[in-house]
């Protein structure tokens, strides 16, 4: 099965209006590993993620929301976001 790709064109006014970005889905194993690393970094930084465990993977990241990046060590956040941005390219 091929990895899913989606092209998204920015419709809003601004510097990116009309730019097309190709988003490539991470394979399930890489996505789960990335999610576990995000949760481990957030928990290690003192985030209050009651009910979530590092084993929750990407589903746990989705449940916690994007706010967990605000509590993480910036260096860990940069590494994780760099990994995520490997799935995005400008067309």
C-alpha positions in Angstrom: 0.0 0.0 0.0 1.4 3.4 -1.0 1.9 6.1 1.6 -0.9 8.7 1.4 0.0 12.1 0.2 -2.3 15.2 0.3 -1.7 18.5 -1.4 -3.0 21.5 0.5 -3.1 25.0 -1.0 -3.3 28.0 1.3 -6.5 29.9 0.6 -6.1 32.7 3.1 -4.5 36.1 2.4 -0.9 36.5 3.5 2.6 35.5 2.5 1.6 31.9 1.9 -1.6 32.5 -0.1 -1.6 30.2 -3.1 1.4 28.1 -1.9 0.9 24.4 -2.2 2.2 22.0 0.5 2.5 18.3 0.1 1.8 16.4 3.3 3.0 12.8 3.4 1.5 10.5 6.0 4.0 8.9 8.4 3.9 5.2 8.5 2.1 3.8 11.5 5.3 2.6 13.3 7.1 6.0 12.9 4.0 7.9 13.9 3.5 5.8 17.1 7.2 6.2 18.0 7.0 10.0 17.4 3.9 10.2 19.6 5.6 8.2 22.4 8.6 10.5 22.2 6.4 13.6 22.4 4.6 12.3 25.5 7.9 11.2 27.1 9.3 14.7 26.5 6.2 16.4 27.8 6.0 14.2 30.9 9.7 14.7 31.5 9.2 18.5 31.4 6.5 18.3 34.0 3.4 18.5 31.9 0.2 17.5 33.7 -1.1 14.8 31.4 -3.4 13.0 33.9 -4.5 9.7 32.5 -2.0 9.6 29.6 1.1 7.4 29.5 4.1 7.4 27.1 2.8 4.1 25.7 -0.3 6.0 24.4 1.7 7.1 21.4 0.2 9.3 18.7 -3.3 8.9 20.1 -2.1 10.3 23.4 -0.6 13.3 21.7 -3.9 14.0 19.9 -5.8 13.6 23.1 -3.5 16.0 25.0 -3.6 18.6 22.2 -1.0 20.9 20.8 -0.5 22.8 24.1 1.8 20.1 25.4 4.6 21.6 23.2 4.4 24.7 25.3 5.7 22.9 28.4 8.5 21.0 26.7 12.2 21.8 26.7 12.8 23.9 23.5 15.6 21.6 22.3 13.4 18.5 22.5 10.5 20.4 20.9 12.7 21.4 18.0 13.9 17.8 17.4 10.3 16.5 17.4 9.0 19.2 15.2 11.9 18.7 12.7 10.9 15.1 12.5 7.3 16.0 11.9 8.2 18.6 9.2 9.9 15.9 7.2 6.4 15.0 6.2 5.8 18.4 4.6 7.2 19.9 1.5 6.5 23.0 -0.6 5.3 22.1 -4.1 
